[in-house]
Amino acid sequence: MRASAADRDRSLEVVKASFAEGRLTMEELDLRVGQVLVSRYFEELMTLTGDLPAGPFGRLPAHRVTPAFRTGRLDAAATAALMLSWLTLLIAVGAALLLA
């Protein structure tokens, strides 16, 4: 079955969340994001996310939420997550422009 844009978006979220939790290295993140963006079939997306806790349709394990603001500034984890989100967005836009 062909993958939709929404399927690719969900897969990107699983990969990003897994990186933010320390389950993937930066190299693995880069590789998987690139492969998700060029995947045409749903089975390819399942292969890329099947070994992660969220999987294609699952949810990441529940954990305690820590506040992002403690003294009016972002803590290191929140800053890293924000930077990762922007980096992933830039990679996705760049790949989309190259593929267009």
N, C-alpha and C positions, 0 to 999 in steps of 0.2 A: 504494500500500500504506500502511496506517495505521502510524504510528510508535508504538513501545512506549515505556514509561517508561525502559527500558534504553537505547534509541536516543537519547532526549533526554539522558540522563545522559552517554553517550559524547560526544555533541555538545558538552555543557557543558564536559567535560574538555578537548576539543580547543580550544575558544574560550579557556578559562582559561589553558591552557598557551601558546597563541599570544600572549596578552596578556603573560604573565610573561616571554616571550622578546623582547618589544618589537615584535611584528608587528602589534599592534592598539593603537589609542589607547583611553583610558578611555571615550570616547564610543562608539566602535565596540564595545567590550566590553559596555557597558550595552545598546546596541541589539540586539546579537546574543543576549545572554542572555535578554532579554525575548522576542525572536522564537522562540528555541529552546523556551522554556517554553510558548508558546501554539501551537506547531506541531502539527498533527494528522497530517500525512503525511510519510513518509520522504523524499520528494523535496524537501520544504521544508527538512529538516535538511541534505540534501546540498548545497542551494544556499547555506546559511549557512556551511558548513565546507569547501566544495569548493575555495576559493581559498587555503586554509591548508595548510601542509606536511603535516600529519597527515591531512587529508581525512576522509571518513566512516569509512574502515577502515584507513588507513595509520598510520604511526608518525612521530613527530617525529624529525628528524635527530639522530643521536648527538652528544653533546658531552661534554667533560670535566666530571665532577662535582666541585664544590668543596665542602669541608666547611662545614656550617652553623655549627659552633662553632669558634671560634679561641681566644678568651680566656674561654670560659665564657658569652659573650653572643652573641646572634644578630647576624650582620652585616646590613647594610642590605638586601641582596637577599633574604635569608631572612625578614626582618621584613616586607618588602613582600609577598612571596609568602604568608606566613601571614595578613596583613591582607586580602589579596585573596580568599583562600579563605573567610575569615569573612564578608566582604562579599557574596560570591557566594551563600553559604549563606543569609544573611539575606534577600537579594533573592529567592531561590528559595522560601523559606518564606513570605515576604510575598506573593509572587505566587500560591502555592498556596492560601493562606488567602483571598485575594481572589477566586480562581476557584472556590472551593468553595461 
